[in-house]
Amino acid sequence: MKIPPLATLLSTFFLRYLAVERGVSPHTSTSYRDAIKLLLQFSATRSRRSVDQLVIEDLNAAVVLEFLSHLETTRTNTVRTRNARLAAVQTFFRYIAGQQPALAALCSPVLAIPAKKALRPVLGYLKEQELGHLLAQVDRTARYGERDYVLLSVLYDTGAHIQELLDLKPSDFHLDPPPFVRLRGKGRRERLCPLLPQSAQLVRKFLATNGRNTDGHEPLLQNGRGMRLGRHGARYILLKYLRLAASSMPSLGRPAISPHTFRHTKGMHLLQSGVPLVMVKDFLGHVDMKSTEVYVQADLEMKRKALESATGPQPTQPVEALPSGLIEWLESL
């Protein structure tokens, strides 16, 4: 059987396998596309050919390993990003192995490349005072002030991934009591997330002020051109208010505060308020409890440090009298 060109393998992988057979979300397809594109560009540079001249045999396990090293060293990607790129590449090679048995010997070594273990970062979240101070920096009378306030407030109230929030439309909200919003997460999973009454009122007022209907299908949060606000735009907005807040609350100037920090913050606040762990899991849309247990570990670590820092009388250990002989003392241990 004649092996199809690389371009044919790629087109059937993206247009038929991912889009039709697996029905992955556009975000997943984009992630796979970016990983394959980077691999092709790396392989073309390495072999001093154009991408269009590459054949599937050029993408062997040795090249993939060099590519993964390139991601970490030259592009300074994290281990998690490296593993995500590897997963996308292996999905492509798993598809090829199923479609072209003659290429099994090429695919097997690529599929055997292990993911690299990564240190789990310390769970970062905002204290209630920090969250309140950050929200207080938003000038809601400014041109985009109310939009920014809705972004930060609803991001915290729902504990959503930033992309889940940016994908929301007015029609996804049920603003009458009891208010809730329909979120669409990874793998096209949907969940209903309750809203605080003040958040529902905030969204209702935001839509009314801008002359928009509550059943509209346009993006809830839009940029200056009327298009859906992007992830980079949301991050820029957050960093702008973090810089303002840090001048009067230095703790907000610490690195690594991102839109995802709001999700961690919601999870920690729910747990600290006495909400059962299984309900925190369902609220955040975790598939299993392992993802949610990190909040328990972070809460226990916080309590441990608080106990260690507490001052108080320290008990003294009584001094035992030693036996007359060293051997006797050793035997008494």
C-alpha positions in Angstrom: 0.0 0.0 0.0 1.3 3.4 -1.0 1.9 5.7 2.0 -0.1 9.0 1.5 1.8 12.3 1.6 2.3 14.0 4.9 -0.2 16.8 3.8 -2.9 14.2 3.2 -2.3 12.5 6.6 -2.5 15.9 8.3 -5.7 17.0 6.5 -7.6 13.7 7.3 -6.3 13.9 10.9 -7.7 17.4 11.5 -10.7 17.5 9.1 -12.1 14.0 9.5 -10.7 12.3 12.6 -10.6 15.2 15.1 -13.6 17.2 13.7 -15.9 14.4 12.7 -15.0 11.1 14.3 -13.9 12.5 17.7 -15.8 15.8 17.6 -13.3 17.7 19.7 -13.8 21.3 20.6 -12.3 24.1 18.5 -9.9 24.9 21.4 -8.6 21.3 21.4 -8.2 21.3 17.7 -6.3 24.6 17.9 -4.0 23.2 20.6 -3.2 20.2 18.4 -2.7 22.4 15.4 -0.2 24.6 17.2 1.8 21.5 18.4 2.0 19.9 15.0 2.9 23.3 13.4 5.8 23.8 15.8 7.0 20.2 15.2 6.9 20.7 11.4 8.8 24.0 11.6 11.4 22.5 13.9 11.9 19.5 11.6 12.1 21.7 8.5 14.8 23.9 10.1 16.7 20.9 11.3 16.7 19.2 7.8 17.2 22.5 6.0 14.1 22.0 3.9 10.8 23.7 3.6 7.8 22.3 5.5 6.1 21.3 2.2 9.1 19.1 1.4 8.8 17.0 4.6 7.7 13.4 4.6 6.3 11.5 7.5 9.6 9.6 7.9 11.2 12.9 8.8 9.2 13.0 12.0 10.8 10.0 13.8 11.2 9.5 17.5 14.7 11.1 17.5 13.3 14.2 15.9 10.4 14.4 18.3 12.8 14.1 21.3 14.9 16.9 20.0 11.8 18.9 19.4 10.7 18.4 23.0 14.1 19.5 24.2 13.9 22.5 22.0 10.6 23.5 23.6 12.2 23.5 27.1 15.5 25.1 26.2 15.1 27.4 23.3 11.4 28.3 23.7 11.7 28.1 27.6 8.3 26.3 27.8 7.4 24.7 31.1 7.3 20.9 31.6 3.5 21.0 31.5 3.5 22.7 28.1 6.1 20.2 26.9 3.9 17.4 27.9 0.8 18.9 26.3 2.7 19.3 23.0 3.8 15.7 23.3 0.3 14.5 23.9 -0.9 16.2 20.7 1.9 14.8 18.6 1.2 11.3 20.0 -2.5 11.6 19.2 -1.5 12.3 15.6 0.9 9.3 15.5 -1.7 7.1 17.1 -4.1 8.0 14.3 -1.4 7.2 11.7 -0.6 3.8 13.2 -4.3 2.9 13.0 -4.7 4.1 9.4 -1.3 3.0 8.0 -0.1 -0.3 9.5 3.1 0.0 7.3 4.1 3.0 9.5 3.7 1.1 12.8 7.5 0.8 13.2 7.8 4.6 12.8 4.9 5.4 15.2 5.7 3.0 18.1 8.9 4.7 19.3 7.1 8.1 19.2 4.2 6.7 21.2 6.6 5.2 23.7 8.1 8.6 24.6 7.1 9.2 28.3 5.7 12.4 29.7 8.1 14.2 32.0 7.3 14.5 35.6 6.7 18.1 36.7 6.7 19.6 40.2 3.2 20.6 41.2 3.3 24.4 41.8 2.2 25.8 45.1 -1.5 26.6 44.9 -1.9 30.4 44.7 -5.1 32.1 45.7 -6.2 35.5 46.9 -7.4 36.3 50.5 -10.8 38.0 50.8 -9.1 41.3 51.7 -6.9 41.1 48.6 -9.8 40.2 46.3 -11.9 43.1 47.7 -9.0 45.5 47.3 -8.4 44.4 43.7 -12.0 44.9 42.7 -12.0 48.3 44.4 -9.4 49.5 41.8 -11.9 49.3 38.9 -13.3 52.7 37.9 -16.8 51.6 36.9 -17.6 55.0 35.5 -14.8 54.6 32.9 -15.5 53.5 29.3 -14.8 49.9 29.9 -14.9 49.9 33.7 -18.2 48.1 34.0 -17.0 45.4 31.6 -13.8 44.9 33.6 -15.7 44.7 36.8 -18.1 42.0 35.3 -15.0 40.1 34.1 -13.3 39.9 37.5 -16.4 39.5 39.6 -18.1 36.7 37.5 -14.7 35.0 37.0 -14.5 34.7 40.8 -18.1 33.9 41.5 -18.2 31.0 39.0 -14.7 29.7 39.5 -14.6 29.2 35.7 -11.6 28.7 33.5 -10.9 32.0 31.7 -11.9 30.5 28.3 -15.2 29.2 29.8 -16.0 32.8 30.9 -14.9 34.4 27.6 -17.1 32.0 25.6 -20.3 33.0 27.6 -23.2 34.6 25.8 -26.1 36.5 27.5 -28.3 33.6 26.7 -26.2 31.3 28.8 -27.4 33.2 31.9 -30.6 32.5 33.9 -30.9 35.7 35.8 -34.2 35.2 37.6 -34.1 33.6 41.0 -32.4 31.2 41.5 -29.8 32.6 39.1 -27.2 30.3 37.4 -25.1 30.2 34.3 -24.3 27.4 31.8 -20.6 26.8 31.5 -19.0 24.7 28.7 -15.6 23.2 29.8 -13.0 20.9 28.3 -14.3 18.0 26.3 -17.5 19.9 25.6 -18.7 19.1 29.1 -21.4 21.4 30.4 -22.3 22.3 33.9 -24.7 24.6 35.6 -23.0 27.0 38.0 -25.1 28.9 40.6 -24.6 32.7 40.7 -24.8 35.0 43.7 -27.8 37.4 43.4 -25.5 40.4 43.3 -23.6 38.8 40.4 -26.9 38.2 38.5 -27.9 41.8 39.1 -24.5 42.9 37.9 -24.8 41.1 34.6 -28.4 42.2 34.1 -27.4 45.9 34.7 -24.4 45.5 32.4 -26.5 44.2 29.6 -29.2 46.8 30.1 -26.8 49.7 30.2 -25.3 48.7 26.9 -28.7 48.1 25.3 -28.3 44.4 25.0 -30.9 41.6 25.4 -30.5 38.9 28.1 -31.2 36.3 25.4 -28.5 37.5 23.0 -26.1 35.2 21.3 -23.1 37.6 20.9 -20.2 37.3 23.4 -20.9 38.7 26.8 -17.5 40.3 27.1 -16.3 42.2 24.1 -13.2 44.2 23.2 -13.0 47.7 21.8 -13.9 46.4 18.3 -17.0 44.6 19.4 -15.4 41.2 19.1 -15.1 38.6 21.8 -12.6 39.5 24.4 -9.5 37.2 24.1 -7.4 35.5 26.8 -4.5 37.9 26.3 -6.9 40.9 26.6 -8.4 39.4 29.9 -4.9 38.9 31.3 -3.9 42.5 30.3 -7.0 43.8 32.2 -6.2 41.8 35.3 -2.5 42.9 35.3 -3.6 46.6 34.9 -5.6 46.5 38.1 -3.0 44.4 39.9 -0.4 47.1 39.3 -2.8 49.7 40.7 -3.7 47.6 43.7 -0.1 46.7 44.5 0.8 50.3 45.3 -1.4 50.2 48.4 -1.4 46.5 49.1 2.1 45.1 48.2 1.0 41.5 48.6 -0.8 41.8 45.3 2.4 42.6 43.5 3.6 39.0 43.9 4.2 37.1 40.6 2.1 34.4 39.2 -1.4 36.0 39.8 -3.4 35.2 36.7 -7.0 34.7 35.7 -6.7 31.1 36.8 -5.9 32.3 40.3 -9.5 33.4 40.6 -10.5 29.7 40.1 -8.2 28.6 42.9 -9.4 31.4 45.1 -13.1 30.3 44.7 -12.2 26.7 45.5 -10.3 27.7 48.6 -13.0 30.1 49.8 -15.7 27.4 49.3 -13.6 24.9 51.3 -12.8 27.3 54.1 -16.5 28.2 54.3 -17.3 24.6 55.2 -18.6 23.4 51.8 -18.0 19.7 51.4 -15.2 18.7 49.1 -17.5 16.7 46.8 -19.6 19.9 46.2 -16.4 21.9 45.5 -15.5 19.3 42.9 -18.9 19.6 41.2 -18.9 23.4 41.4 -15.5 23.6 39.7 -16.3 20.9 37.2 -13.5 18.5 38.1 -13.7 15.1 36.6 -12.4 13.3 39.7 -11.5 14.1 43.3 -7.8 14.1 42.7 -8.0 17.5 41.1 -10.0 18.9 44.0 -7.8 17.4 46.8 -5.1 20.0 46.1 -7.4 22.5 47.9 -7.5 20.4 51.0 -3.7 20.1 51.0 -3.2 23.8 50.5 -5.7 24.5 53.4 -3.9 22.0 55.7 -0.6 23.6 54.9 -1.9 27.0 55.7 -3.2 25.8 59.0 0.1 24.1 59.8 2.0 27.3 59.2 -0.4 29.2 61.4 0.1 26.7 64.2 3.9 26.8 63.8 3.9 30.6 64.0 1.8 30.7 67.1 3.7 31.7 70.3 3.1 30.2 73.7 4.8 28.5 76.6 7.1 25.7 75.3 7.0 22.6 77.4 10.4 21.5 78.8 11.4 17.9 78.7 12.5 16.4 82.0 16.1 15.4 82.2 16.5 11.7 82.9 19.3 10.6 85.1 21.8 8.4 83.3 22.6 5.0 84.7 26.0 4.6 86.2 27.4 2.7 83.3 27.3 3.6 79.6 26.5 0.1 78.5 23.5 0.0 80.9 22.3 3.3 79.5 22.6 2.0 75.9 20.7 -1.1 76.8 17.9 1.0 78.4 17.2 2.8 75.1 
